[in-house]
C-alpha cells in the first residue's frame, strides 16, 4: 500500500517554505483560518508542525497550487487513508472552499469530495474494504471527519448550492456522498 512517511511529510514543509517564503504571512487575518495557528499540528502522529503555513499558502496565488499539493500529502496517510490531522484541518478546508476568492477553490472542493468519500464507515463493507481502508476502530479519523462535516453542514449545503462553481462540477454521486457525511 502506498504510504507517505512522516519523514517525507516533515521534509515537504521546509521545501515549500524555501520555495515560497512569503505565504506564511499572507492570509494571517483571513477569517477562514482563524485558530489554525493555535493547533499543535506536530502532536498528530506523522504530521509536521507547518500545516498552518500550508493553509495560509492556499491564499497566495503564486503558492496556492503547491500549498494544496503539499497539504494533501501531509494530511493523508496514503492514497485511501486520511491522516490523523485531517479532522483538525477539515474546518479550515471547508471555510476556504466556501470562499470564491481562494485561488485553488475548485481543487479544495475536490479534496473535500475525497475526504467525504473516505470518511464513510467501512466495517459493514466487507473484509476486502477493511483490508484496503482499515477498520473503523483502527481509523478513528473517519468518524471524526464525519462529525466535522456534520458540524459544518451549513458550509457543505452552501457549497452544493454555490452557483460560482462550474456547472456539473460536483457529480450527483459525490453530492450524495458529501450530504451523507454532513448529516448527523
C-alpha positions in Angstrom: 0.0 0.0 0.0 1.3 3.4 -0.9 2.1 5.4 2.3 3.5 8.8 2.8 6.1 8.6 5.6 6.4 11.0 8.4 9.9 11.9 7.2 8.6 12.7 3.8 5.9 14.9 5.3 8.3 16.6 7.6 10.7 17.4 4.7 7.9 18.7 2.4 7.0 21.8 4.6 10.6 23.3 4.7 10.9 22.7 0.9 7.6 24.6 0.4 8.7 27.4 2.7 12.0 27.7 0.9 10.3 27.9 -2.5 7.5 30.3 -1.2 8.9 32.2 1.8 6.1 34.7 2.0 2.8 32.7 2.1 3.0 32.1 5.8 2.5 35.8 6.4 -0.2 36.2 3.8 -3.6 35.3 5.0 -2.9 35.6 8.7 -6.1 37.6 9.2 -8.3 35.6 6.8 -11.4 34.6 8.8 -11.4 31.0 7.4 -8.0 30.4 9.1 -8.8 31.9 12.5 -7.4 29.4 15.0 -5.1 27.5 12.7 -2.0 28.8 14.5 -3.4 27.6 17.8 -3.4 23.9 16.8 -0.4 21.8 17.8 -0.1 20.1 14.4 3.0 18.2 15.2 1.2 16.5 18.1 -0.8 14.5 15.5 1.1 11.3 14.5 3.0 11.8 11.3 2.1 15.4 10.9 4.7 18.2 10.6 4.4 21.5 12.5 4.0 23.7 9.4 0.3 22.9 8.5 -0.8 26.5 9.3 1.8 27.8 6.9 0.5 25.5 4.2 -3.1 26.6 4.9 -2.1 30.2 4.6 -0.2 29.3 1.3 -3.6 28.4 -0.1 -4.5 32.1 -0.2 -1.4 33.2 -2.2 -2.0 32.9 -5.9 1.7 32.1 -6.6 2.0 29.4 -3.9 -1.6 28.1 -3.7 -1.2 25.2 -6.1 1.9 23.8 -4.4 0.5 24.5 -1.0 -2.6 22.4 -1.9 -0.4 19.6 -3.2 1.9 19.5 -0.1 -1.1 19.9 2.3 -2.9 17.0 0.8 0.2 14.8 1.1 0.7 16.0 4.7 -3.0 15.3 5.7 -3.2 11.9 4.1 -1.6 8.7 5.3 -1.8 7.1 1.8 -3.9 7.0 -1.3 -7.0 5.7 0.6 -6.3 6.8 4.1 -7.0 10.0 5.9 -4.2 11.1 8.3 -4.8 11.8 12.0 -4.6 15.6 11.4 -7.4 15.7 8.8 -10.2 16.2 11.2 -8.5 19.2 12.7 -7.7 20.7 9.2 -11.2 20.0 7.8 -13.0 23.1 9.3 -10.3 25.3 7.6 -10.6 23.5 4.3 -14.4 23.8 4.4 -14.3 27.5 5.1 -11.6 28.1 2.5 -13.6 26.1 -0.1 -16.6 28.3 0.6 -14.7 31.4 -0.3 -14.8 32.1 -4.1 -11.7 34.3 -3.8 -9.4 31.4 -2.8 -7.1 30.7 -5.8 -7.4 26.9 -5.5 -11.0 26.8 -4.5 -12.1 24.1 -7.0 -9.2 21.9 -6.0 -10.2 22.3 -2.4 -13.8 21.3 -3.2 -12.3 18.2 -4.9 -10.3 17.5 -1.8 -13.4 17.7 0.3 -15.2 15.3 -2.0 -12.3 12.8 -1.5 -12.4 13.3 2.3 -16.1 12.8 2.3 -15.8 9.6 0.4 -13.0 8.3 2.7 -15.0 9.3 5.8 -17.8 6.8 5.3 -17.8 3.8 7.7 -16.0 0.8 6.3 -16.7 -2.0 8.8 -20.0 -3.0 7.2 -18.4 -3.0 3.7 -16.8 -6.4 3.8 -13.4 -7.9 4.5 -11.7 -6.5 1.4 -12.7 -2.9 2.2 -11.3 -3.3 5.7 -8.1 -4.7 4.3 -7.6 -1.8 1.9 -9.1 1.0 4.0 -8.5 -0.2 7.6 -11.2 -0.9 10.2 -13.2 1.9 11.6 -11.7 1.1 15.1 -8.2 1.5 13.6 -9.0 4.6 11.7 -11.0 6.9 14.0 -10.3 9.9 11.8 -13.2 8.8 9.6 -15.8 9.2 12.3 -14.1 12.5 13.4 -14.3 13.8 9.9 -18.0 12.9 9.7 -18.5 14.8 12.9 -16.7 17.9 11.4 -18.8 17.7 8.2 -22.0 17.5 10.3 -20.9 20.4 12.5 -20.3 22.4 9.3 -23.3 21.2 7.4 -24.3 24.8 6.5 -21.0 25.2 4.6 -21.5 21.8 2.9 -25.0 22.8 1.8 -23.7 26.2 0.7 -21.0 24.5 -1.5 -23.6 22.2 -3.0 -25.8 25.2 -3.9 -23.0 27.5 -4.9 -23.6 29.0 -8.4 -20.0 30.2 -8.7 -18.7 26.7 -9.1 -18.7 25.4 -12.7 -22.0 23.7 -13.7 -21.9 20.0 -13.1 -18.7 20.3 -11.1 -19.9 18.1 -8.3 -21.4 14.9 -9.8 -24.6 13.6 -8.3 -23.0 10.6 -6.6 -20.4 12.8 -5.0 -23.1 15.3 -3.9 -24.9 12.4 -2.2 -21.7 11.3 -0.5 -21.0 14.8 0.8 -24.5 15.2 2.0 -24.4 11.8 3.7 -21.4 12.6 5.8 -22.8 16.1 6.7 -26.0 14.6 8.0 -25.7 13.6 11.7 
